[in-house]
Amino acid sequence: MPETKTRMQTPAIIPIVQFRHGTRSIDWLCEAFGFERSAVYADDDGHVHHAELALGRQLIMGGSESGEGEFKKLAHPAGQAMLYVALDGGLEAHLERARAAGAEIVMELSEKDYGGADYTARDPEGNLWTFGTYVPEVPA
């Protein structure tokens, strides 16, 4: 009997991104990529203790890179994340929004052999963001 697959409805894995410049980076992600702040807990000096940013049904969490604590010893440095964000469409407009906000486009928009299309941009902190229309199926 063939395996039945269904589309994921709620994120089960949520990427965490560290920022060198907390509130400034969040502002840029909202302007360039269209994220919206779901929750941001920051000091007056801009240090972000925890943030949740949504783009449609997609969610990332993050915070400012910190020189303290056990998590700091284990986490990757700020600017080294690679993320894929599935969009329902509108890739051309999304790409132009990112370009207008100063995102470095490292891979232009292209169709993929496995389905969908995507482009990749580097944010000011060095993180790579791929935005595309391909959505993998997961086992039911």
N, C-alpha and C positions, 0 to 999 in steps of 0.2 A: 504494500500500500504506500503511495507517495506521501512524503512528509508535508504536512500542512503548515503554511507560514502565515503570519499576521503582521501588520505594521505596529510598531511600538507606539503607545499612546502617551506614556509618561516617561520622562528621562529616568533611566535606572543608573546611569553613570553620568556624573556631573563634573566636568573639568574644573580645576582650580587654577587660576592664573595669579601669579605674584606680580606686583607692580613696584617699580622704583619710585614712581611719582603717583601715588594713589589717586587722589581726586582729579588731578590733571589727566591721568590715563583714562579714568572712567568717563570724564567729559569727552575726551577724544573718541572713545569707542562708541559713545552715544551719537556724536556728530557724524563720524565717518561711516559707521556700520549700522546705525539705527537701533542699537541696544536701548533698552529702557531700564531705569533703576527700579528694581523691586524692593531692595533694601540696601542701605549704605550706612554703616556705623563708622564714623570718622571723628578724629580729634579736630580741634580748631586749626591745627598746623597742617592738616591735609593727610595725616597718617590714617589709612583705612584699615580698621581692625577686621571687618568682614563686609563683603558686598555680594549682592545677588543681582545679576543683570539678565534681562530676558530679551529675546528676539523671537517674536511669535511664541511658539511652544517650546523653544530652546532656552536653556538656562546655563549660565556659567556662574561660578562663585570665585571670589578672589579677595585680595587684600594687599596691603603694602608689605614689601619685603621688610623683614625685621631682623635685627641682629641678636635676638634673644630666643630662648626656648628650644625644646627638643624638636619641634616641627621644623624650625629653621635649619637644623643640622641635617635633616632628612630630605627637605624639599629642593627641587631644582632652582637655580638662580632665576631672578626676574629676567624676562626677555628670551626665554628658551622654550616656550610652549609652542606646540603645533596643534591647531584645532581645525575640525571640519564642522561647518554649520550648514544644515540642510534648509533650503528656502523653498517655498511653494512656487516660486517663479520670480519674474522681475529681475533677473540677474543683470541685464544690461544697465538698468537704472541703478541697481545696487552698486555695480562696479563704478559707474560715473560719480555716484555720491562719494564713494571711498576715494576715488582719484581727486575729486574736488577738495576733499578734506586733507589731502597731502599724503594719503597712503601710498607706499611704494608698491606698485603692482609688479610682482616678480614672475607671475605666469598669467598671461592674458586669457580671457574667456575662450573656452574651447569645448567642443562636444567630446564625449568620452565613449570609447568602444563598449564599455560595460553598461552604458545608459546615462542619461542626463548630461549636464554640462557644468563646468565650474571655472573659477579663477582663484588665484592666490595672491594675497597682499601681506606686506610686512607692516606692523604698527610701529610707532616711534620708539617703543621699548625693545623691538627686535622679534616679537612673537610673529609666527606665521599663521594666517587665517585663510582657510580655503572655504569659499562659499559656493554651494552647488545645489543642483536639483535632484541628484541621485540620493535615494533613501533606501538603504539596505533592508531586506526583510529579515525578520528574526523568527526562529521556530515558535510555533504556537504552544 
